[in-house]
Amino acid sequence: MKSVKPAKLNALQNKTLAILQQLAKHPDSCEAVEDSTDIKITRLPHAHGSHMHVGDFVVSSKDASGLDNPSVLVALTRKGLVREGWETYLVITEAGQSLITGLEDKFMSHSDH
């Protein structure tokens, strides 16, 4: 079930959610949450140079700055897209996984390495 983009996500929140959605699809960066449809992110990407690898994609470090921004993560939590407790572990909810960001191919490019 896909939902429409909430009008209240700003650009950085939307980009951060799109990155989390990609991480939730890649087996090297996530694991299932027991008795839930939520996904725990087990490995956040680290920037090297001006970019970082997110699953099979490359993302500008600038576009991924929301991963380190508590205000962005608080907003995503308040909207039910990320679970509370993100300071210790990051869990993307079913709502967060299914939300259409509209950015799926706008700022990520396929990695060549």
C-alpha positions in Angstrom: 0.0 0.0 0.0 1.5 3.3 -1.1 0.6 6.6 0.4 0.8 10.2 -0.8 3.6 12.5 0.3 2.6 14.5 3.4 2.5 18.2 2.7 4.5 18.9 5.8 7.8 17.2 4.9 10.4 19.8 4.0 13.1 19.1 1.4 15.7 17.8 3.8 13.2 15.6 5.6 12.0 14.2 2.3 15.6 13.5 1.1 16.4 11.8 4.5 13.4 9.6 4.2 14.3 8.6 0.7 17.8 7.6 1.9 16.3 5.6 4.8 14.0 3.9 2.4 16.9 2.8 0.2 18.9 1.6 3.3 15.8 -0.4 4.4 15.9 -2.2 1.0 19.6 -3.2 1.1 20.5 -6.3 3.1 23.9 -5.0 4.1 22.3 -2.0 6.0 19.2 -3.3 7.6 17.4 -6.1 9.4 13.8 -7.0 10.1 12.3 -6.0 13.4 10.8 -9.1 15.1 7.0 -9.2 15.2 6.8 -6.0 13.1 6.9 -4.7 9.5 9.3 -2.0 10.6 13.0 -2.2 9.5 16.0 -1.5 11.7 18.8 0.4 9.9 22.0 -1.4 11.1 24.5 0.6 9.1 24.4 4.2 8.2 26.6 5.3 5.3 29.7 7.4 6.0 30.8 10.2 3.6 34.0 9.9 1.8 34.8 13.0 -0.1 31.7 14.8 -1.3 29.5 11.6 -1.5 28.4 8.5 0.3 27.1 5.1 -0.8 23.5 4.3 0.0 22.8 0.7 -1.1 23.4 0.6 -4.8 23.3 4.4 -5.1 25.7 7.4 -4.6 24.3 10.5 -2.8 25.9 13.9 -2.3 27.0 14.3 1.3 25.1 17.6 1.3 21.8 15.8 0.4 22.4 13.2 3.2 23.0 15.8 5.9 19.6 15.0 7.5 20.9 11.7 8.7 23.0 13.6 11.3 20.4 16.3 12.0 18.4 15.7 15.2 15.7 18.1 14.1 15.1 16.1 10.9 14.9 12.8 12.8 12.6 14.3 15.4 10.2 15.6 12.7 10.2 12.1 11.0 9.5 10.5 14.3 6.6 13.0 15.0 5.1 12.1 11.7 5.3 8.3 12.4 7.9 7.6 9.7 10.7 6.7 12.1 10.4 5.2 15.5 11.3 7.0 18.7 14.7 6.0 20.1 16.6 7.1 17.0 19.4 8.3 19.2 20.3 4.7 19.9 18.9 2.9 16.8 17.1 4.0 13.7 13.9 2.1 12.7 11.9 3.1 9.7 8.2 2.3 10.2 5.9 0.7 7.6 4.5 4.1 6.9 8.0 5.5 6.3 8.8 2.6 4.0 5.7 3.0 1.9 5.5 6.8 1.6 6.2 8.1 -1.9 8.8 10.8 -1.6 8.9 11.6 -5.3 12.7 11.7 -5.1 13.4 8.1 -6.0 15.5 9.1 -9.0 16.1 12.8 -8.4 19.2 13.1 -6.3 20.6 9.5 -6.2 22.6 8.0 -9.0 23.7 4.4 -9.5 27.1 3.7 -8.1 29.9 2.7 -10.5 32.1 1.3 -7.6 
